[in-house]
Amino acid sequence: MKKTIIISLLLPLLLGCNEDIQMVNLGIDDVYYIPRMKKLDLHPALTGNEYIWSVDGNVVSRQRDYIFISAEEGDYEVTFEIIDPETPYKFTFNIHVVHEEIEYSPYISRVYEYCPAPGQFVNEMPRYEAGDSYASILQKAEESISGTNDIMITLGGFGGYVTFGFDHTVINVPGEYDFRIWGNAFYELTDQTRKGGSAEPGIVMVSYDANCDGLPNDSWYELAGSAYYDRATRHNYTIHYRRPDENHTPVPDESGFLSDMEYIPWGDSEGQQGFMPMNIFHDQSYWPKWIDSDNLTFSGTCLPPNAYDTSGTGRYYILYCFDWGYVDNHPNDYADLSSFKIDWAVDADGNPVSLPGVDFVRVYTGLNQYCGWLGETSTELCRAADLHIKDISTTLPIIPLSHSKFPKTE
């Protein structure tokens, strides 16, 4: 009896990888059409000893399943082989990558998660209003930073995060910056030996939608910035915040700038304990009002402290910049220092990871640090863009790194 090999394809003709497309079982067609930067998700139904996928004669995968994606329009010849003594199989077909019917936006199209840690700008950026739920706050966060909007949102203290995506996959172009994120860092002028001022670095994580369900539930990888391998950087760091007791009596400090030095208790995975103070400049609740839980826990990489009280009296802090690879770390005028390469991705053990692109980006505050009247160090951001889709506001002149006194990174 002749054996028939059936290939199960998630076939997004002109639609790419879409969760609404039904799975069908059929032999591989001769021709497919997909838009650029969209996925064609291929799932062979038959098993074998080995598998080989080749594109234009180059082996691209030896896994059973394969996702085809291309940033460039054009015609691609794809060959699928099953290496098996019982059921060998080889078939060549064509994929035509075409321009999208509706032009992609370079900017954020959706915010999937907004989970700030406590902080002095929480409930203000975005603003909480009576009756707001998580869903309505999430919508406010999305309205603030999506498209060409550039309304700042805060991530609060260490670990607070936001997760967002675009209307397409951001392609990994080797050797190039792939996307950019705008913050509100600035330089101060008293110390000419180092770049510093208000640098509140946020760590970037990325995820590729390998299961093609359109949700940020695949593996996450950190983009290893300049301090990733610093001995003082703490990986797998966890912090627990506890809602302030309503009956707590505030403990002001002698300077008059802190209205409660024992406002929000915290403890971490290293056995340290402390408080997030409340300052006189922000007297609203620092605890996210839309959250019912009395406890919040965040984990990630904790960067070395970057704040120094240069006055010696708690009056003047400089938050020094890390060299590269973090959000809200250098002024937006330095486009290269607020841009990121997908090639920087590493797994949980610090091993480099090769990703064809990313569908989801997560930014979280990377410091557990308090600076007197300045309050906690909290990452803020207002916009992000795919640098491979050109737009006038994403092509600002890039100031060479040699001018910023930092070594060029590859």
KEKE-242610 format. One record per residue: x, y, z of N, C-alpha, C, O in turn; residue in three letters. Coordinates in steps of 0.05 Angstrom, whole numbers, plus 32768, in hexadecimal, padded with zeros to 4 digits. Layout:
REM KEKE-242610
XYZXYZXYZXYZala
...
REM end
This chain:
REM KEKE-242610
80117FE880008000800080008012801980008024801B8010met
800C802B7FEE801C80437FEC8017805580048000805A800Blys
802C805F800F802A807180268026808E801D80358096800Blys
8014809C8029801080B88022801980C98039801280C58050thr
802980DE8032803480F08046802381098046801F81168032ile
8018810F805D8006812780608015813C8070802181368085ile
8015815480678021816A8075800C817C80807FFA81858071ile
800D818280997FFA819480A6800681B080A6801B81B580B2ser
7FF981C38099800381DE80967FF081F280A37FD781F1809Fleu
7FFB820480B17FEC821C80B97FF1823080A38005823D80A2leu
7FDD823280907FE2823F80767FD6825B80767FBE825E8071leu
7FE68270807B7FDB828B807C7FDF829980617FEF82AB805Fpro
7FD08290804D7FD3829D80337FCC82BA80357FB682C2803Aleu
7FE182CB80307FDF82E880317FD882F2804C7FD3830A804Fleu
7FD882E180617FD182EA807B7FE782E6808F7FE782F280A5leu
7FFA82D48089800F82CF809C800682BE80B37FF282AF80B1gly
801482C080CA800E82AF80E17FF682BC80F07FF982D180FBcys
7FDF82AF80F07FC782BA80FB7FB882A5810B7FB3828F8101asn
7FB182AC81237FA4829981357F888292812C7F7D827E8135glu
7F7C82A181197F61829C81107F60828880F97F4A827F80F1asp
7F77828280ED7F78826F80D77F77825380E17F86824B80F3ile
7F65824280D57F61822780DF7F77821580D47F82821A80BFgln
7F7E820080E37F9181ED80DB7F8481D980C77F6E81CF80CCmet
7F9281D580B17F8781C2809D7F9D81AE80967FB581B48098val
7F958196808E7FA8818180867FA7817E80687F928179805Casn
7FBF8181805B7FC0817F803E7FDD817B80367FF081808045leu
7FE18173801C7FFC817180128006818D800E7FF781A0800Agly
80218190800E802D81AB800B802681B57FEF802A81A87FDBile
801B81CE7FEE801581DA7FD5802F81E27FC6804481E47FD2asp
802C81E87FAD804381F07F9D804A820D7FA3806282147FA1asp
8037821E7FAA803C823A7FAD802D82467FC58016823F7FCAval
803A82587FD3802D82667FE9803482847FE68049828B7FDBtyr
802282957FEF802682B27FEF802282BC800C800D82B78018tyr
803682CA8016803482D58031804082F18031805182F78021ile
8036830380438042831D8045805E831C8052806383098061pro
806E832F804D80888331805A808483358078806F833F8081arg
8097832B80888096832E80A5807E831F80B28077832580C9met
8073830C80A4805E82FB80AF806782DE80AC807782D8809Blys
805C82CD80BD806682B280BF8054829F80AF803C82A280AElys
8061828B80A3805482738098805C825C80A98073825480A9leu
804A825180B88050823D80CD804B822180C18034821A80BBasp
8060821280BF805E81F880B2806181E180C6807581E180D6leu
804E81CE80C6804E81B880D9804B819D80CA8034819680C5his
8060818F80C4805D817580B8804F816280CB8054816180E3pro
803C815280C0802D813F80D0803B812580D38035811680E6ala
804C811E80C0805A810480C18075810780CF8083811B80CBleu
807C80F480DE809680F480EC80AB80E580DC80A580D380CCthr
80C480EB80E280DA80DD80D580F280DF80E780F180EA80FDgly
810880D480DF812080D580EF812D80F180EF813680FA8104asn
812C80FE80D88138811980D68127812A80C38117811F80B3glu
812B814480C6811C815780B58130816C80AB8142817480B9tyr
812B81758093813C818B8088812A819E8079811B81978067ile
812C81B78081811F81CD8072813581DE8065814881E68073trp
813181E4804B814581F4803D8136820B802F812082078024ser
81428222802F813882398020814D8242800C816382498014val
814682427FF3815982497FDD8173823A7FE0818882457FDBasp
817182217FE78188820F7FE881978210800381AA82008006gly
818F82218015819D8223802E818D821680448175821C8048asn
819982048053818B81F780698185820B807F819782198089val
816B820D808781638221809B8159821480B48157822180C9val
815281FA80B3814881ED80CC814981CF80C9814781C480B3ser
814E81C280DF814E81A580E08139819B80F48139818580FEarg
812681AD80FB811081A6810D80F9819C80FC80F781A080E4gln
80E6818F810A80CF818480FC80BD819B80F280B3819A80DBarg
80B981B0810280A981C780FB80BA81DE80F280D181E080FBasp
80B081EE80E180C0820580D780AD821C80D28098821A80C6tyr
80B6823480DA80A8824D80D580B8825D80C080CF826480C6ile
80AC826180A980B98272809580B1828F8099809A8295809Dphe
80C582A1809980C082BD809B80D682CC808C80ED82C4808Dile
80CE82E2807F80E282F2807080DB830F807280C483178070ser
80F08320807580EC833D807480EB8347805880E1835D8053ala
80F58338804580F88341802A80E38334801780DE831C8019glu
80D88344800680C6833A7FF280D6832A7FDE80EE83307FD9glu
80CA83167FD180D883067FBE80CE82EA7FBC80BB82E27FCAgly
80DA82DA7FAC80D282BE7FA880E782AC7FB580FF82AF7FB1asp
80DD82997FC480EF82877FD380E8826A7FCD80D082627FCDtyr
80FC825A7FC780F8823D7FC280FE822E7FDC811482307FE7glu
80EA821F7FE580ED82117FFF80EB81F37FFA80DA81EA7FEBval
80FD81E5800780FD81C8800480FA81BB8020810881C38033thr
80E881A8802280E38199803B80EB817C803680E181708023phe
80FC8171804881048155804680FF81478060810481528076glu
80F6812E805E80F5811C8074810A8106806F810880F8805Bile
811D81048081813280F0807E812A80D8808F812B80D980A7ile
812180C38081811780AB809081198093807D811180958066asp
8122807C8086812580658075810A805A806C8108804D8057pro
80F5805E807C80DB8053807580CB8066806380BE805E8050glu
80CB8080806A80BA8093805C80CA80AC805580C480C2805Fthr
80DE80AA804480ED80C2803B80DA80D4802B80C880CA801Dpro
80DF80EE802C80CE8100801E80DD811A801880EC81248028tyr
80D88124800080E4813D7FF880D1814C7FE680C681417FD2lys
80CD81667FEC80BA81767FDC80C481927FDB80CC819D7FF0phe
80C4819E7FC480CC81BA7FC080B481CB7FB880A581C37FA6thr
80B181E27FC5809B81F37FBF80A582107FC080BC82157FC8phe
809482237FB9809C823F7FB7808B82507FCA8073824C7FCDasn
809882637FD6808B82777FE7809082937FDB80A7829A7FD7ile
807B82A17FD5807E82BC7FCB807882D07FE1806182D07FEChis
808B82DF7FE9808882F37FFE8081830E7FF1808F83187FE0val
806A83187FF8805F83307FEB805D83478000805F83428018val
8059835F7FF5805683768007803B837480148027836C8008his
803A837C802D8021837C803C800C838E802F801283A38024glu
7FF2838680317FDD839680257FD983B080347FD583C58028glu
7FDB83AF804E7FDA83C7805F7FF683CC806A800183BA8077ile
800183E38066801C83E9806F802083E5808D800F83ED809Dglu
803583D78094803C83D480B1804383EE80BD804E840080B1tyr
803D83F080D78046840780E68060840080F4806383E980FCser
8073841280F6808C840B81048088840C8123809984038131pro
80718415812C806D841A8148805D84048156805283F2814Atyr
805C84068170804D83F38181803083F38178802384088174ile
802583DB8175800983D8816D7FF883CE81847FE083D28185ser
800583C181987FF583B681AE800683B381C7801E83AC81C6arg
7FFA83B981DE800783B481F87FF8839C82047FE0839D8209val
8007838782097FFC836E82137FFB836D82327FE88361823Dtyr
800E8379823F800F8378825C801A83938266802C839F825Bglu
800E839C827C801983B4828A801883AE82A8800383AE82B4tyr
802F83A882B38031839F82CF804783AE82DE805D83A382E2cys
804383C782E5805783D782F2805B83CE830F804883C4831Cpro
807483D08319807983CD8335807083E78343806B83FB8335ala
806E83E7835D80678401836B807B8417836380938411835Epro
8072842F836380848445835C80768460835E805D8461835Fgly
80858476835E807B84908363806A849B834B805B84AE834Fgln
806D848F8334805C8498831D804684848317803684888304phe
8044846F8326802E845B832280148469832980128478833Cval
80008462831A7FE5846E831C7FE4848B83107FCF84988311asn
7FFB849483067FFC84AE82F8800484AB82DB7FFB84BB82CAglu
8014849782D4801F849382B9801C847682B1802F846782B5met
8005846D82A77FEC847C82A17FDC848282BB7FE0847582CFpro
7FCA849582B87FBA849D82D07FA4848A82D67F94848282C5arg
7FA3848282EF7F8D847182F97F75848383007F788498830Ctyr
7F5E847A82F87F45848783007F338473830D7F34845B8307glu
7F22847D831F7F10846B832F7F028458831C7EF584618309ala
7F03843F83237EF5842B83147F06841D82FE7EFD840A82F2gly
7F1E842782FA7F30841B82E77F3683FE82EF7F3C83F88306asp
7F3683EC82DB7F3E83D182DF7F5883CC82D17F6383DE82C4ser
7F6383B482D37F7B83AE82C57F7883B282A77F8983BD8299tyr
7F6083AA829C7F5B83AD82807F5C83CA82777F6783D18262ala
7F5083DC82877F4F83F8827F7F6A840582827F7184178272ser
7F7A83FD82967F95840882997FA783FE82827FB7840D8278ile
7FA383E4827B7FB283D982647FAC83E9824B7FBE83EF823Bleu
7F9383F082477F8B83FF82307F98841B82307FA18425821Cgln
7F99842782487FA58442824B7FC3844082447FCE84528237lys
7FD0842B824D7FEC842782477FF08424822980038430821Eala
7FDF8415821C7FE1841181FF7FDD842B81F07FEB843181DDglu
7FC9843B81F97FC3845481EC7FDB846881F07FDF847981DFglu
7FEA8465820680008477820B8018847281F98024848581F0ser
801E845981F38038845381E68035844781CA8049844181BEile
801D844281C18019843581A78019844A8191801484628195ser
801E84418178801F84538162803484698166804984658170gly
802C8481815D803E84988160803A84A7817B804584BC817Fthr
8029849C818C802584A881A6803F84A681B6804F849381B2asn
804484B981C6805D84B881D6805884C381F2806584D581FCasp
804384B781FF803C84BF821A804A84AB822D80468493822Bile
805A84B5823F806B84A58250805A849382638046849C826Emet
8063847A826680588468827B806F8460828D8086845F8284ile
8068845B82A6807D845282B9807B843482BE8065842982BCthr
8092842882C48093840C82CC8097840882E9809883F182F3leu
8099841E82F9809D841C831580B88411831D80CB8413830Cgly
80BB8407833580D483FD833F80DD83E3833180D183DB831Dgly
80F183D6833D80FD83BF833080E883AA832880D683A48337phe
80EA83A1830F80DA838B830580C1839382F780B6838482E6gly
80B683AB82FC809E83B382EF80A283B382D080B783BB82C7gly
808E83AA82C1809283A682A5807A83AC8293806383AF829Dtyr
808083AF8279806B83B282658073839F824E808B839C8248val
805F8393824180648381822B8054838B8213803C83908215thr
8062838F81FC8054839A81E5805E838C81CB8071837D81CCphe
804F839181B580568385819C804F83988185804483AD8189gly
8055838F816D8050839E8154803C838F81438033837A814Aphe
8035839B812C8022838D811A8030837A81078025837380F2asp
80498373810D8058836180FD80708357810E807483618124his
807E834481048096833A811180AE834D810B80B3835480F4thr
80BC8356812080D48366811D80EA8353811580F283428125val
80F4835580FD8108834380F28124834880FE812C83608101ile
813283338104814E8335810D8160833980F58164832680E5asn
816B835180F2817D835680DC8199835780E881A0836A80F6val
81AA834380E481C4834180F081D5835B80EB81D6836580D5pro
81E18364810181F3837B80FF81E48396810081F183AB8101gly
81CA8396810181BB83AF810281AA83B0811B81A3839C8127glu
81A583C98123819283CE8139817683C7812E816F83CF8118tyr
816683B8813D814C83AF8134813483BF813D812183C4812Easp
813583C98156811F83DA8160812A83EE8174814083EB817Ephe
811A8401817981228418818A810C841D819F80F4841A8198arg
8113842681B78100842C81CC8107844781D8811E844B81E0ile
80F4845981D980F8847381E480F28475820280DE846A820Atrp
81038482821180FF8486822E80FF84A4823480F984B48223gly
810784AB824D810984C78254812384CE8263812484E08273asn
813884BF825C815284C48269815E84DE825F815884E78249ala
816F84EA8270817E85028267819985038275819D84F68289phe
81AB8512826981C68516827481C7852F828681B985428280tyr
81D7852E829B81DD854682AA81F9854F82A3820885408296glu
8201856782AA8219857482A08230857782B48246858082ACleu
822C856F82CD8241857582E08258856182DF826F856882E5thr
8253854882D68268853482D4826E852F82B7825E852282A9asp
8284853A82AC828B85378290829A851D828B82A185188274gln
82A0850D82A082B084F5829C829F84DD829582A984C9828Athr
828584DE829C827384C78298825884D1828F824F84E68296arg
824A84C0827F822F84C68277821C84BF828E821B84A88297lys
820E84D3829781FB84CE82AD81E884E582AF81EB84FA82A2gly
81D484E182C081BF84F582C481A784E782D081A684E182E8gly
819484E282BF817C84D382C7817B84BA82B5816D84BA82A1ser
818984A582BD818A848C82AF817C847782C08186846F82D5ala
8164846E82B78155845A82C68151844282B5813B843D82AAglu
8165843282B18166841D829D8151840782A0814D83FC82B6pro
814484018289813283EB8288813E83D58277814983DA8262gly
813B83BD8280814583A582728130839C825D8118839D8262ile
813A839482468129838B8230812A836D822D813F8361822Dval
81128362822A810F8345822380FF8343820A80EF83558204met
8104832D81FB80F6832A81E180EC830D81DF80F682FB81ECval
80D7830A81CE80CC82EF81CA80C382ED81AD80B882FF81A2ser
80C782D581A280BF82CE818780A682BD818980A682A98198tyr
809182C3817A807882B5817C807A829A816D806F82978158asp
808882888179808E826E816C8075825D816A8074824C8157ala
80618260817B8049825081798033825E8169801E82538165asn
80398276816080288285814D800C828981587FF882898148cys
8009828D81727FEE8292817D7FE982AF81827FD382B7818Basp
7FFD82C0817C7FF982DD817F7FFA82E7819C7FF382FE81A1gly
800382D681AE800582DE81CA802182DB81D5803082CA81CBleu
802982EC81E8804482EB81F3804882D48207804E82D9821Fpro
804582BB81FE804782A48210805D82918207805D827A8210asn
806F829A81F68086828981EE809E82908200809B82A08213asp
80B5828581FA80CD828A820A80D582A7820880D382B481F3ser
80E082B1821F80EA82CD8220810982CC8222811482BB822Ftrp
811582E08215813282E28216813A82FF821C812F83128211tyr
814E8302822D8158831C8234816C8326821F817C83178215glu
816A83408218817E834C820881958354821A81918366822Bleu
81AC8348821781C2834C822981CF8367822481DE836A8210ala
81C9837A823581D58395823381F28395823D81FD83808244gly
81FE83AC823F821A83AF8246822183A582628238839E8267ser
820D83A582748212839C828F820A83808295820B837782ACala
82018371828081F783568285820C834482938205833582A5tyr
82258346828A8239833482958249834282AC825E833782B5tyr
8241835982B5824E836682CB824B835582E48236834A82EAasp
8260835282F382608342830C824B834C83208241833C8330arg
82468366831F8233837183338216836E832A820383738339ala
82118365831181F68360830781EB8347831381F983328314thr
81D38348831D81C78331832B81B183258319819D83328313arg
81B6830C831081A282FF82FF818F82EE8311819682E78327his
817782E88307816482D98316815D82E68331815A82D98345asn
815C8300833081568310834881378313834B812983178337tyr
812D83118363811083128368810B8326837E811983278392thr
80F68336837B80EE8349839080D08346839680C083418384ile
80C9834983AF80AD834783B880A5836283C480B3836B83D7his
8090836E83BA8085838783C6806C838083D5805D836E83CDtyr
8067838E83EB804F838A83FB803F83A483FD804B83BA8402arg
802583A283F8801483BA83F9801783C88414801883BB8429arg
801A83E38414801D83F1842D800483EE843F7FED83EF8435pro
800983EC84597FF383E9846C7FE48404846E7FF084198472asp
7FCA8403846C7FBA841B846D7FBC842884887FB98441848Bglu
7FC28419849D7FC4842484B87FE1842C84BF7FE7843484D6asn
7FF3842A84AC800F843184B18012844F84B68006845F84A8his
8022845684C98028847284CF8040847A84BF8056846F84C3thr
803E848E84AD80548496849D806C849F84AE806A84AA84C3pro
8084849984A3809D84A084B080AC84B3849E80BB84AA848Dval
80AA84CD84A280B884E0849180D584E1849780DE84DA84ADpro
80E584EB8484810284EE84898108850B849180F7851D848Fasp
81208510849A8127852A84A4812A853F848E812885578493glu
812F8536847581338549845F8119855784588119856D844Dser
8102854A845E80E98556845680E0854D843B80C985548433gly
80F1853E842C80E98536841180DA851B841080CB851683FEphe
80DE850B842580D184F1842680BB84F2843B80C184F78453leu
80A384ED8432808C84EE8445808984D48454807C84D38469ser
809484BE8449809384A4845780AA8493844D80AA84898437asp
80BD848F845F80D5847F845880CF8461845980DF84518450met
80B88459846580B1843D846880968437845B8085842A8467glu
809384408443807A8440843580728424842B805F84188434tyr
808284198417807B83FF840C809283EB841280A883EF8409ile
808C83D7842380A183C3842A80A883B18412809783AA8402pro
80C283A9841180CA839683FD80DF8383840880ED838A841Btrp
80E1836C83FD80F68359840380FF834B83E980EF834983D6gly
8118834283E88121833683CF812D831A83D3812E831083EAasp
8135830E83BE813E82F283BE815A82EF83CB816382D983CFser
8167830683D28181830583DF817E830A83FD8192830E840Bglu
8166830B84068161830F84238161832C842C815F83328444gly
8163833F84198163835B84208146836584238134835A8416gln
814283788434812883848438812B83A38439814083AD843Fgln
811583B08432811683CD843280FB83D9842D80E783CB842Fgly
80FA83F3842780E18400842280E48412840980FA841D8404phe
80CE841483FB80CD842983E680C0844183F380A9844083FBmet
80CF845883F680C4846F840380B0847E83F280AF847A83DApro
80A0848E83FF808F84A183F1809B84BD83F380A484C48409met
809C84CC83DD80A784E783DF809184FC83DD807A84F583D6asn
8098851483E38083852983E58079853283CA8065854083C9ile
8087852B83B580808534839A806A8523838E805C852B837Cphe
8067850B8399805284F8838E804584EB83A6805084D983B3his
802D84F383AC802084E983C5800884D783BE7FF984D083D1asp
800484CF83A57FF084BB839E7FFA84A083A78011849D83AEgln
7FE9848C83A57FF1847183AB8006846883978002846B837Fser
801C845C83A180308450838F802984338388803684288376tyr
801584288395800D840D838F7FF9840D83797FE6841D837Atrp
7FFB83FD83647FE883FD834E7FCC83F883587FC683E38363pro
7FBA840C83557FA0840B83617F8D83F783547F7A83EF8361lys
7F9483EE833C7F8283DB832F7F8983BE83377F7C83AB832Etrp
7F9D83BB83487FA683A083517F9A839A836C7F9E83AA837File
7F8D8383836F7F81837B83897F95836E839B7F92837083B4asp
7FAA836183907FBD835283A17FCC836583B37FD2837C83ADser
7FD3835A83CB7FE3836983DE8001836583DB8011837083E9asp
8007835483C78023834D83C38029834D83A5801983448394asn
80418357839E804A835783828066834C8381807783538391leu
806B833A836E8086832D836B80908330834F8081832C833Cthr
80A98338834C80B5833B833280D1832E833280DE832E8347phe
80D98323831B80F3831683198101831F830080F4832682ECser
811B831E8300812A832482E88147832A82EF815183228304gly
8154833982DD8170834182E18171835C82EF8163836F82E6thr
8180835E8305818283778313819E8383830E81B283778314cys
819E839B830281B783A882FB81C583B4831381B883B98328leu
81DF83B9831181EE83C5832781E383E2832C81DB83EF8318pro
81E483EC834481DB8408834981EA841C8338820284198333pro
81DC8430832E81E88443831D81E58460832781EC8473831Aasn
81DA8463834081D5847E834B81EA8485836081F184758370ala
81F3849E835E820784A9837181FE84C4837B81F684D6836Btyr
81FE84C7839581F884E183A1821184F283A1822284F183B3asp
82148502838C822D85118389822E8529839C8244853583A0thr
8218853083A88217854783BB8220853E83D7822A854E83E6ser
821C852483DC8222851A83F7820D8520840C820F85188423gly
81F8852E840381E38537841681C7852D840C81B385348418thr
81C7851D83F881AE851383ED819F852783DB8188852383D5gly
81AD853C83D381A1855183C381A4854D83A5819485568396arg
81BA8540839D81C0853F838081CA8523837981E0851B8380tyr
81B98514836B81C084F9836381C684F9834581B885068335tyr
81DA84EA833D81DF84E4832181DA84C6831C81E684B5832Aile
81C884C0830981C484A4830281D3849F82E881CB84A882D3leu
81EA849182EB81FC848D82D481F1847982C081E4846582C8tyr
81F7847D82A781ED846C829181FE8453828F821684538293cys
81F0843D828981FF8425828082068429826381F984398255phe
821A841C825982258422823F821084208229820D84328219asp
82028409822881EE8405821381DC83ED821A81E283DD822Ctrp
81C583EB820C81B483D4820F819D83D68222819283C1822Agly
819583EE822A817F83F2823E816D840982368175841C8228tyr
81548407823E8140841C823981438432824E814A842C8265val
813D844A8246813D84618259815984648266815A846A827Easp
816D846082578189845F8261819A8475825681AC847F8264asn
8195847D823D81A184948230818C84A582248176849C821Ehis
819184BF821F817D84D08212817684C681F7818684B981E9pro
815D84CB81EF815384C281D5816284CD81BD816184C281A8asn
817084E481C1818084F081AC819684DC81A2819E84DE818Basp
819F84CA81B481B384B681AC81A4849D81A3819F848B81B2tyr
819D849D8189818C8488817F8198846C8182818984598189ala
81B28469817E81BE844F818181BD8445819E81BB842D81A3asp
81BE845781B181BE844F81CD81A2844A81D8819F844281EFleu
818D844F81C88172844781CF8167843281BC814F842E81BBser
8179842681AD817284118199817D83F681A1819083F481B1ser
817283E18196817783C681A0817A83B28188816E83B58174phe
818C839E818D81908389817A8185836F8185818B8367819Blys
817583618174816B8347817C818183338180817F83208190ile
81988338817381AF8326817681BA8326819281CA83148199asp
81B2833981A381BC833A81BF81AD832581D181B4832281E8trp
819A831781C68189830681D6819982EF81E281AA82E281D5ala
819482E981FC81A082D2820A818A82C38219817582CF8220val
818F82AA821E817C829A822E8181829E824C819182AF8253asp
8173828F825C8174829282798190828D828481978296829Aala
81A0827E827581BC8278827E81D0828A827281E882878276asp
81C7829E826381DA82B1825681E582A8823C81F782B58231gly
81DA8292823081E48289821781D68298820081BE829D8201asn
81E582A081EB81D982AE81D581C3829E81C781C5828581C5pro
81AF82AB81BF8198829F81B1819482AC8196819482C48194val
8190829B8182818C82A68167816E82A68161816182918160ser
816382BE815D814682C18158814382CD813C815182E08135leu
813082C3812C812B82CF8112811E82EB8114812082FB8101pro
811182F0812A81048309812F80F68309814A80F982F58158gly
80E8831D815080D9831E816A80BD8329816580B9833B8154val
80AA831F8174808E8328817280868337818B80738347818Aasp
8094833381A1808D833F81BA80A6834A81C880BB833E81C7phe
80A3836181D480B8836F81E280AF837581FE8098837F8202val
80BF836F821280B88375822E80CF8386823980E683808236arg
80C7839C824780DB83AD825480D483AE827280BD83B1827Aval
80E883AA828380E383AC82A080FA83BC82AD811083BD82A4tyr
80F283C982C3810583D982D2811C83C782DD811683B282E9thr
813583CF82D8814B83BD82DD815B83C482F6817083B882FBgly
815183D68307815F83DE831F814D83DE8338813683E68336leu
815783D5834E814983D88368815983ED8377816C83E78385asn
8151840683748161841C837D815084348385813C843A8378gln
81588442839B8149845983A5815C847083A98172846C83B4tyr
8154848783A08166849E83A0815A84B683AF815484CB83A3cys
815584B283C9814B84C983D9813284D683CD811F84C883C7gly
813384F083CA811C84FF83C1811584F983A480FF84FF839Btrp
812884ED8394812384E58379811184CC8378810484C78363leu
810F84BE838E80FF84A6838F810C848E83828124848D837Egly
80FB847A837D810684618371810F84658355810584778347glu
81228454834C8129845483308115844483208111842D8326thr
81078452830E80F1844482FF80F4844B82E180F6846282DAser
80F3843682D180F5843982B480DB844582A980C5843D82B1thr
80DE8459829880C78463828980CC8460826B80E384618262glu
80B7845D825C80B9845C823F80A084688232808B846A823Eleu
80A3846F8218808D847C820B8087847381EF8072847981E3cys
809A846481E38096845B81C780AA844681C080BF844481CDarg
80A4843681AB80B8842381A080B284218182809C84268179ala
80C78419817380C48417815780D68402814B80ED83FE8155ala
80CD83F4813680DC83E2812680ED83F3811380E384028103asp
810883F18116811984028106811C83F980E98129840780D9leu
811183E280E2811283D980C680FB83E380B580FB83DF809Dhis
80E883F080C280D283FD80B480D6841B80B880D1842580CEile
80DE842880A380E7844380A680D0845780A980BB8454809Elys
80D6846A80BA80C3848080C080D4849880C980E9849480D5asp
80CC84B080C380DC84C780C880E484C980E680FA84D380ECile
80D384C080F880D984C3811480EA84AC811E80F484AD8135ser
80EF8498810E810284828116811D84848109812E8474810Ethr
8120849880F88139849B80EA814884B580F2815484C280E1thr
814684BC810B815484D28116817284CD8113817B84B68114leu
818284E2810F819F84DE810C81AB84CF812481A584D5813Bpro
81BB84BB811E81C784AB813381E384B7813981F484B98128ile
81E684BF8152820084CB815B821484B4815E820E84A2816Eile
822A84B58150823D849E815282458499816F824884AC817Fpro
8249847F8175825084788191826A84848199826F848881B1leu
827C8489818682968494818D829384B0819A82A484B881A9ser
827D84BD8193827884D8819F826D84D581BB826F84E981CBhis
826384BE81C2825784BB81DD826A84AD81F0826384A68206ser
828384AA81E78299849F81F882958482820082A184788212lys
8283847481F1827F845881F68289844881DE8287845181C7phe
8293842F81E2829D841F81CC8286841781BA8270841281C4pro
828B841481A18276840B818E827083EE8193828383DE8197lys
825783E78192824E83CC8197824583BF817D823A83CC816Cthr
824B83A6817B824383978163822E8383816A822483748158glu
REM end
